[in-house]
Amino acid sequence: MRFTEPMSGLNPDAIDEGVSGVSYPPNLADAKEESLKIIEYILFFTKKIRFYLHMCNFCCNFVPDLKCSSVAIHKKIVVLVLCAWSMCSFGQVSNAGRSVFSFMSLPASARINAMGGSNVSLSNGDVALGMCNPALLHAQSHQVMQLNYSYYLPGTMFASVLYGHNFGRSKIEKPYTGEGEPDKPNYFAVGIHYLDYGKMKYADEQGNLTGGSFGARDILIDVMYARQLGRMFKVGVTLKPVYSIYEHYTSFALGADVGAHFQSKDSTFQMGLVLQNIGWQLKGFYSGEGGKNHEMLPLNLQLGITYHIPKAPLRLHVQIHNMQTWKLDYEWTSRDKSATTGDYISHKVKWYDMMFRHTIFTIEVVPKSEKFYIALSYNHRRRAEMNLIDQRSIAGLSLGAGVRIKQFRVDFAISQMTKSNFSYQAGLTIDINSLLK
């Protein structure tokens, strides 16, 4: 019996958004190179922030009429957007298959699943949204517990549990509506993800069963903190320890998220920016020529915009993900050959196709009271990677709904996360704060 790769028995079709296996850089030099790239990103990002702040300050000082709070607020928004755009234009190398722990990209809750897998701009009290952007934690997430379970792949179990707790100057007497200062400007939450791949049988290199079985599982903990800055701005940070065990191979990593959120006074416009999964493995799965191999976490810079149409129960979301790099395609390993030359036929992704692979569009039907919602989203990257050529599929589309009954909310979502397989996710939210009153 020979067992060489810890993820060789897992689903090969779940590309990067789910269980895509573990990539293996040749030695420690690759991990050092990736670390230098991260440092270069940070320095580049810092220089851009300073440049745009100087430009905005110059404009505000040059024109006296611009010295007002509203323009100062819009100045901050412009800085966020321009810096995010700068990071997008900076990265030009594909990150597909270049990181470990790709399960961190799986949606943490049914509502996030219904929104196409990510939402970094909607702050409405849903504690699970803090896993996308820690700055989305809200005053209404105080003493809220959420349980989620997903049918992801046959034989697997993917679940999460979250709890939010706010602290600050005084006790919350009523939910924060956006008017005035919140009672507790410090928001805290903790979440645990657990992904169990089930039992897999040992086999040799030819696929012959050799007897016995082994298991594989991933565990992710999110410790989130957000701070309210005035009435319209929030910033947040998440500490993310990750642990995996595949047969006798183990790995431990430490990552972090840094995010910001803006919300207009009437709450019709929201915008969020987050840099996810800053970090790398502290203990690798295996040792290479240069010693223990350490791989990067799946870095993801995201910008999101949410707009609630006035006097209409409609809310629109646009998310731009993986802004740190342009290329999101994979190198084909089983391509068609030319009948005349025998060479592999090149399959290049068009520029407009690549652009839309960075986007997720969502439309929600939600009343002002938010007692229920219906969400429909489209993830073009998922569509491009999971679509079946010879079969009809709804790859890329996600549908979900939720209803709140007193102190409880029930969510359900359906999507096609892998080829020829649907993913179902259910969630239960309990408002402990209201239940104990």
N, C-alpha and C positions, 0 to 999 in steps of 0.2 A: 504494500500500500504506500502510496506517495501522496502527501498533501503539501502543496507548495504555495498556494495563494489563498489567503483567508476568505476572500469573497468570491471564489471561483464558482460556487454553487448557487449564487444569488441571481436574481432576474437581470439579464443583460440588456433588456429593452427599456428599462427605466433610466432615461438619459438625463443626468445631471440634476433634474428637478426631484428625483427620488433616489432610489437605490441604484447608483451607477457603478458601484464597486469602488475599489481603491486604486489610485494611480501610484506609480512607483518611479520617482525621479532616480537617476542613476546613483547619486551620492549626495553627501551633505553640502557640496558646493552649490547645487541647485537651490536648496533651502536658503542658503546664505544670499544667493542672487535674488530670490524672491523677497527676502527681508530688506535688502538694499532698495528694491523697487518700492516697497511700502514706505520706507523713509523718504524716498524721492517724491512719492505722492504727497506725503505730509508737508514737506518743504515747499513743493509747488503750490499746494492748496493754501498754505499760510501766506505765501507771497501774493497770491491772487486776492485773498481777503484784504490784505493791507493796501493793495493797489486800488481796489474798488471802494474801500472806505475813504481813501484820500480823495478819489474822484468825487464821491458823493458829498464829502465835507466841503470840497471846493465849490461845488454847485450851490450848496445851501448857504455858504458864506458870500458867494458872489452875487446872488440874487436875494435881497432882503426879504421878499415876500415868501421865500421858500422856508423861512425859519418858523416852522409850525410842527406840531406833533404829528399831524397826519402824514406830512411829507417825510418826517423822520422815520415813521413806521414803514412807509413804502420804500424808503432807502434801504432798510434792513431786508425787505423782501427782494429788492433788486440784487443786493449782495448775495443772498442765498442762491437765487436763480443763476446769476452769472458765474458764481464759483462752481456750482454743479455742472453748468455747461462747460466750464474750463476743464473739469476733471474728465468729462465725457470725451472732449476733443484730445485729451492727453493720452489716453490709453488706446493703442491700436493693435494689440496682440490678443489673440483669442485666449480666453481663460477656460475653455471647455476641456474638462478632464485634467486640469492642472491643480486641483485641490482635493482635499480629503474631507470626510464627514459631509457628503452632499445631502444627507438626510436633514440637515439643518434648514434646507430650503422647503421642506414639506410644510403645508399650512397647519398652524397650531390649533385652529378651531374650525368649526363648521362654517362660521360666518366668513372667516378669511378664505376658506376654500371656495365659498360662493362668490367671493370677490376676485377670483382668478389666481389665488395663492398668495397675494400680498396686498397690503394697503397701509401706507405710511402717512396718510393725511387726515383720516377721520378720527376725531376725538369726541366720543359721545358716551363714555362711561363703560364701554366694553373692555374689560381688563385684559382680554387676550390680544387686543390690538397693540398693547405694549410690547409684545414679542416681536412685532414688526418694527416699531419705533418706540423707544421708551418714553419719548416726549408725549405720546398719546394717552398716557395715564391721566385720569380725570378725577375730579372731586367725587363724582358719582360711583367711582370704582372702590370707594371705601367699604371695607368689610364685605366684599363680593367674592364669592367662590364660583369657579367654573370648572366643569368636568367635560372632557371631550373624548370620543372614541371613534376610530376610523377603521373601516374595512378597506385596507389599501391593496394588499395582494393576498391570494389564497395561502392560508397557513401562517399569516403574519398578524401581529397585533400592534397597533399604533394608538397611543393614548396620551393624554396630557391633563394636568390638574394645575389650576392657578388660584392665587388668592391675593387680593389687594387690601392695603391698609394705609391710610393717610395719617399724618401727624403734623402738628404745628402749634399755633397760638391757642386755639380753643376747639371745643367739640362741634361737630357739624349738627346743626339743628334742622336743616332742610337741604335738599340737593342744590348744588350750585347751578345757577341759570345763566351765568355769563355776565350778570350785572354786578358791579362792585367787586371788592376783593373776596376771594374764596376764604372760608374759615380755616382751611388747612392747606397751605400752599405747597407742602411737601408730600409727594405721592410715592408710595412704595408698593412693590408687588414681587411675588416670587412664583415661578412656574417650573414644572418638571415635565419633560417629554420622555416617553419610553417607547422604543421601537424594538419589537422582538420578531426576528425573522423565522422563528420556528425551528424545527428539526430538519437537518439535511444529511444525506447519506454519503459516506466516504466512497470515493471512486478513484481509479488510477487515471493515468494520462489518456488512455483510450476510452474512458467512460465506463469501464467495467466496475460494477459494485464490488467492494472489498469487505463489506460488513461493518456494522456499527454506524453511528450517527453523531452529529455534533450540533451545537447551537450557536447563534450569533445574536447580539443585541447592542443597541446604542442607547445611551442615557445623556440627556442634556438638561442642565439646570440654568434658569434665567433669574438673576437677581437684579431687579429693575428699580431705578430711582429717577424721579422727575421733579423739577422745581418750577413753580409758577413765577414768571417775571412780569409783573403788571397784570393787566386784564387780558392781553391778547397773545403773549408769548410764553412758551414753555421750552425748557431744555431738559434732556434726559440722558442717562447712561445705563448700560446693562453690562454686568459681569457674567460670563458664560463658560463655566467649566463643562467639559465634554469627556465622556468615558465610553470606550467601546471594547467589546470582547468578541472575537471571532475564533471559535475553536480554542486553541491555547494562545492565540495572538491577542495582545492587549495594547491599548493606546490611550493616552490622556492628553488633552489639549486645553488651552485657556484662551478665550476670546473676549471681545467686548464690542458693544454697539454704542455709537454716539449719535444723538438725534436732536432735532429742533422742530418746533411746531408754531404756526401762526394761525390765528382765528380772528376774523373781523368782528366788530361789535355786534352786528346782527346775526352772527353765526352762519351766514349764507356762504361765506368763502373760507376755506381752510387750505393750508399748505404745509407739507412736511418734508423734511430732508433728513436722511439718516445714512450713516456709513456702518454697515453690518459686518460682523465676523472679522474684526481686526485681531489677528493672532495666529498661532501656529501650534503644532504638536510639541509638547514637552517630553513625551515618551512616544516614540514611533512604533509602528507595527513590526519592523524588521531592521536589521543592521545591513548597511551597504559597505562599499569599499572604504569610505571615509569615516566609518563608525555608524552610530545609530542614525537612522534616517528620520528627518523631521520635515513634515509637509505643511503647507499653508492651509488655513481655513478658507472657505469659499467667499472671498471678499465681494461685497455688493454695495454699491452706492446707488441709492434710490431717491427719487423726487416724486412727490405725489400732490395732486390738486383735487380738491373736493368742492363741488358747487351745488348748493341746494336752491333750486329754482323758486323764487318768491311766489307765494300764493298757489303753489302746486306741490303735490306730494311726490316730487321727483328729485332724486339726488344723483348727480353725475360724478364719476371718479375717473381720473386718468393717472396711471402710475408709469413711471419710467425707471426701469431697473437696469442693473449692471452698467451704469454710466461710466465706470472706470475703464471700460474697454469697448471697442466697437464690434469686434468679431465674436459672434456667439455660435458659429457653426463648428462642426466636428470634421476631422479627417476621416474619410470613408475607408474602411478596411475591406469591403467586399463590393467593389464597383464593377460596372460593366466594361467589357473590353471591346475595342474596335475590331470589326470583322476584317478589315484590310491590313491594319498595322499591328494589331495585337496589343496595342497600348491601352492603358486604362483611360476611360472617358472622364474628362474633368467635369465635375458638378459644382459650379460656382454659384454662390448665393448672390442674387441681384441686390444692389444697394438699397432699394426701397423695401425689399423683403427683410434685409438685415436691420433696417431702421425700425420696422414694425415689430421685430422680434424683441425689441427693448420695451415694448408698451403693453399695458393691460388696460382695457376699457370696461367699465362697470356702470350699469344703470340700476338704481334702486327705486322701488315704489315704497315710500314710507310716509306715514302721516306725521303731523306736527307732534303728536303725543308719543310717537315711536313705540306704540303698543304692538306693532307688527311691522315686518318688512318682507319684501320679495326682491331678490337680487339676481341679475343676469350679467355675466361677464364674458369677455373674450380675451384669451391669452394667445397671441400669435406665435410666440416661440413654442409653446406646447403644441399648437396645431401643426407647425412645421416639422417638429421632431416626432410626434406621436401619430400623425395621420397615416392611415393605411392606403396604399396605392390602389389595391384591387378590391377594397371594401369600403362601404360607407361607414363613417364614424362621426362623432360629435367632438372629436379631439379639439381642445382649445376652448370649448364652451363649458361654463360652470353655471349651475342653477341652484339657488338655495332660498330658504325662507325661515322666518322665526316669528314667534308669538310670545308676548309677555302676559302672564296670568298672575296678577298680584305680585308676590315677591319672587316669582320664578319666570324664567324665559327658556324656551325650548327652540333649538336651532337644528336644521337639517340641510345638507348640501350633497349634490351629486356632480361628479366630474369624471373625465376620462384622463387619468394620470399616466397610464401606461398603455401600450398597444393591446387592443382587444380585451381590455379589462376596465371596468368602471370602479370608481372609488366613491364610497358612501361614508359620510361623516355626520355624526350627531353630537349635540352638545346640550348641557343643562347648566344654567346660570342661577345661582341662589343669592339673593340680596339678604345677607345675614343681618345687616344693620337695620333694615326695615322689619325683618322677621322677629327680632328680639324686642321691638317696641310694643 
